[in-house]
């Protein structure tokens, strides 16, 4: 499993990594010293689990966890804190567990054991989510993380992804309701993969468009959805 360790104290990060390294299931690690760095790493590293210090300057661990939960495949989050009273806040954010400083070998083993197979099965199920479409009479699937965007086209929905595009019968509303964590509405006729939005552009005429990673087509942002899109990217 891949673990991201987030703490503004270098020695604290190294201690957690050393304790995790003794557990055979954890073999790939990344570290971040603050919330912004953690979110940037998580977008590319796609960790299975994040060990997240609550008490960090600028963006605290609870704020980081809220952003992590917006990812298409949210990682499990284990909070690390010197204040046990933060445990309630952690549970309210659907945290997988929490560790109280100083972190010990026993506490790390206990919380990772609690995650166990249930967490891995959940993650695999999330990653396996896909959308089906028909091409030349053959039913095919595209993984959600490979989708760039979907747009309403008459009675159908156009899905644009890394290997091309297709038309499907499902409406945008149905897709949005089925996969709320994966897509962001930028216009009444457009849903965009949250993971792939890289920039929000404003033009001289006052119009707005989003730039999507891997896609040459810039997508319109309506006035109605502008605040939501801007908030998502902030």
Secondary structure as UniProt FT lines:
FT   STRAND          2..6
FT   HELIX           10..21
FT   TURN            24..25
FT   STRAND          28..32
FT   HELIX           35..45
FT   STRAND          49..53
FT   HELIX           61..68
FT   TURN            69..70
FT   TURN            72..73
FT   STRAND          76..81
FT   HELIX           84..86
FT   HELIX           87..92
FT   TURN            93..94
FT   STRAND          97..100
FT   HELIX           105..127
FT   STRAND          130..135
FT   TURN            136..137
FT   STRAND          138..143
FT   HELIX           144..146
FT   STRAND          147..153
FT   TURN            154..155
FT   STRAND          156..161
FT   TURN            162..163
FT   STRAND          164..168
FT   HELIX           172..178
FT   TURN            180..182
FT   STRAND          183..187
FT   TURN            188..189
FT   STRAND          190..193
FT   HELIX           194..196
FT   STRAND          197..202
FT   TURN            204..205
FT   STRAND          208..212
FT   TURN            213..214
FT   STRAND          219..221
FT   HELIX           223..233
//
